[in-house]
Amino acid sequence: MTDHLHDNCKALLGSLSEYIDGELPSDLCREIEKHLEGCDNCRVVLNTTKRTIDLVHITPEEQTVPDDVRERLFKRLKLDDYLNPQP
């Protein structure tokens, strides 16, 4: 990993959703991509976020996440209502 001061990490994380959705100006995207080249931690957060978004968009028929993993994820994200809906 390239040494850097992580000053931009917080700003990057604040723009992560817009970056993934392609809603940022190209100059800001280039700045983020340059930061990602030297920051393993931010790359992990970006990749994990993208993968999570992909998993959320998978239809139940396509779902490849085992039920126990899905339940633990929902509990961790405090989405218990999705696991145990009330009538």
Buried (B, 14 or more C-beta within 10 A) or exposed (E): EEEEEEEBBEEBBEBBEBBEEEEBEEEBBEBBEEBBEBBEEBBEBBEEBEEEEEBEEEEEEEEEEEEEEBBEBBEEEEEEEEEEEEE
